Amino acid sequence: MRGHGDSANVDYGYKIYRLALDVHEFLTAHALHEMTLMDHSMGCSIIWSYWDIFGADRTSQLVLIDQPPMLTGNPTWAEAEIQQYGAVFTPEAVLNLVNGLYSEASEQVVAGLIGGMFTEQAPDEMKQYVLELNQKIPGKQAANLLYNHCHQDWRDVIPRINIPTLIVSGRTSFVPWQSQQWIHEQIAGSQVVYFEQDEGGQHFMFIENPTKFNQTVRDFVQTHAFE
């Protein structure tokens, strides 16, 4: 994605819908069809935005990894609704986080976020690796994108997905597993797989337990390859 990894750090376009358009433009430019789109965390919002705009165009399967349908909760919601929709932030918490990313302490803010996304058994070098990758995007751009990301509501989009979908969740992730169950129940015929605590079942389960993750995705893709 723009601004991430070794992609160019441009000064514009850090919106979920724009990143979804980037994906479609990439697939179109390379004449790619029947693709499996797999995304983690915010990337799922990009998939949902893609679906809202383009539907199943150029896609055949989805793999959604640990992203709730609505990150920021309504203050009137009961605890059960917060868990169901995965609303891990309050409106005030979002602003505090965004302001932190805008500040000179942005690196410490990112480090605090990343540190809470691994199980206790994850080695420090693993956390450091992910932290270094996340810090490639400048704080200002990260803040703009996070603010936009946290104010999206995908609850009306997810039930319209009608292609084979795999949902992967960490049972002890900071993203409530109940929200992943809700997504599973909204997408007809979808499959959900949970990683337990002793399986690296946090937000980065694919890094903590690549063996189970890769086999899970491989089995799903192969099962639906010729549908």
ChimeraX attribute file (.defattr): number of C-alpha atoms within 10 A of each C-alpha:
attribute: neighborCount
match mode: 1-to-1
recipient: residues
	/A:1	14
	/A:2	18
	/A:3	18
	/A:4	16
	/A:5	14
	/A:6	11
	/A:7	11
	/A:8	11
	/A:9	15
	/A:10	11
	/A:11	11
	/A:12	11
	/A:13	15
	/A:14	21
	/A:15	16
	/A:16	23
	/A:17	20
	/A:18	16
	/A:19	21
	/A:20	23
	/A:21	16
	/A:22	17
	/A:23	17
	/A:24	18
	/A:25	12
	/A:26	12
	/A:27	16
	/A:28	13
	/A:29	9
	/A:30	8
	/A:31	9
	/A:32	12
	/A:33	12
	/A:34	12
	/A:35	14
	/A:36	16
	/A:37	17
	/A:38	17
	/A:39	17
	/A:40	18
	/A:41	15
	/A:42	18
	/A:43	21
	/A:44	22
	/A:45	26
	/A:46	23
	/A:47	24
	/A:48	24
	/A:49	22
	/A:50	22
	/A:51	18
	/A:52	18
	/A:53	14
	/A:54	14
	/A:55	17
	/A:56	17
	/A:57	15
	/A:58	17
	/A:59	18
	/A:60	20
	/A:61	21
	/A:62	24
	/A:63	23
	/A:64	24
	/A:65	25
	/A:66	30
	/A:67	27
	/A:68	30
	/A:69	24
	/A:70	23
	/A:71	24
	/A:72	23
	/A:73	22
	/A:74	14
	/A:75	9
	/A:76	8
	/A:77	11
	/A:78	10
	/A:79	10
	/A:80	10
	/A:81	15
	/A:82	22
	/A:83	20
	/A:84	19
	/A:85	27
	/A:86	25
	/A:87	22
	/A:88	18
	/A:89	17
	/A:90	15
	/A:91	14
	/A:92	9
	/A:93	12
	/A:94	19
	/A:95	16
	/A:96	12
	/A:97	19
	/A:98	20
	/A:99	18
	/A:100	19
	/A:101	23
	/A:102	18
	/A:103	14
	/A:104	11
	/A:105	12
	/A:106	21
	/A:107	17
	/A:108	12
	/A:109	18
	/A:110	19
	/A:111	17
	/A:112	12
	/A:113	11
	/A:114	17
	/A:115	15
	/A:116	14
	/A:117	19
	/A:118	24
	/A:119	21
	/A:120	13
	/A:121	11
	/A:122	16
	/A:123	11
	/A:124	11
	/A:125	9
	/A:126	12
	/A:127	19
	/A:128	14
	/A:129	10
	/A:130	15
	/A:131	18
	/A:132	14
	/A:133	12
	/A:134	18
	/A:135	16
	/A:136	15
	/A:137	20
	/A:138	17
	/A:139	23
	/A:140	17
	/A:141	22
	/A:142	22
	/A:143	23
	/A:144	17
	/A:145	18
	/A:146	20
	/A:147	18
	/A:148	14
	/A:149	21
	/A:150	21
	/A:151	14
	/A:152	15
	/A:153	18
	/A:154	17
	/A:155	16
	/A:156	10
	/A:157	15
	/A:158	20
	/A:159	14
	/A:160	15
	/A:161	18
	/A:162	16
	/A:163	18
	/A:164	21
	/A:165	25
	/A:166	22
	/A:167	22
	/A:168	28
	/A:169	27
	/A:170	27
	/A:171	24
	/A:172	20
	/A:173	22
	/A:174	16
	/A:175	24
	/A:176	22
	/A:177	23
	/A:178	19
	/A:179	23
	/A:180	29
	/A:181	20
	/A:182	18
	/A:183	23
	/A:184	21
	/A:185	15
	/A:186	17
	/A:187	19
	/A:188	15
	/A:189	12
	/A:190	18
	/A:191	17
	/A:192	17
	/A:193	18
	/A:194	19
	/A:195	22
	/A:196	15
	/A:197	16
	/A:198	13
	/A:199	18
	/A:200	25
	/A:201	23
	/A:202	28
	/A:203	27
	/A:204	24
	/A:205	27
	/A:206	19
	/A:207	16
	/A:208	21
	/A:209	16
	/A:210	14
	/A:211	10
	/A:212	15
	/A:213	18
	/A:214	12
	/A:215	11
	/A:216	14
	/A:217	17
	/A:218	11
	/A:219	12
	/A:220	18
	/A:221	19
	/A:222	10
	/A:223	11
	/A:224	13
	/A:225	13
	/A:226	7
	/A:227	9
